[in-house]
Amino acid sequence: MNSNVENLPPHVLRLVYKEVSALAADPPEGIKIYPSEEDITELHTSIEGPEGTPFAGGIFRMRLVLGKDFPAVPPKGYFLTKIFHPNVGHKGEICVNVLKRDWKAELGLRHVLLTIKCLLIHPNPESALNEEAGRLLLEDYAEYESRARLLTEIHALGASGAPQDPNDGPQPKKHAGDPTKRAGDPTKRAGPSAAAVPAALGNGANGASTTSSNSSSINNVAGKKKADKKRALRRL
């Protein structure tokens, strides 16, 4: 979703920045705020599932998006964590009165967050976006609770509320030929094999013989040059 920073008047941006900073410093109970330095019009948050509900123990990531007409028009809310709830659509969109007909510019973002948290405690099946969840809530609460708890266990238990980083998650496996994998820890490198030891010793002996032969050849050349020099002096 595109940023609306350029579309909002400066005085609105200042008010939003001030409110978001206050929320980050003193968030409502059970809610965390993750302001974006790049885009103040998109606010990422996380909400702890309230006790006594099928969402207890879960961490539900959410975002609020401020449109170009904010605060005359309410922000749009989306759950990023999958949740089985009458007032949350299949794409995460949130249906709550405070984000529609009950909105007032002076309510502020704190009120929005608290209202959404209350929605987890008191769903409203009359304005359901998820019709199946709304029907089960009215007709078969045990089944509704079971479905909601299942999705909480799958998607929200043990989750982090912070926005996901592209580097998070499993990293690709190193290729078998990766030099860093071949090198390994220098302190754990395997020593030479039993077969390699005699070969190394043999190479050492041959090396000594070769060195001695080279030394004799050098001495012979030096002696020959010295004799040639003496003969040249006699001719003079």
Secondary structure, 3 states (H helix, E strand, C coil): CCCCHHHCCHHHHHHHHHHHHHHHHCCCCCEEEECCCCCCCEEEEEEECCCCCCCCCEEEEEEEECCCCCCCCCCEEEECCCCCCCCECCCCEECCHHHCCCCCCCCHHHHHHHHHHHHHHCCCHHHCCCHHHHHHHHHCHHHHHHHHHHHHHHHCECCCCCCCCCCCCCCCCCCCCCHHHHHCCHHHCCCCCCCHHHHHHHHHHHHHHHHHHHHHHHHHHHHHHHHHHHHHHHHC
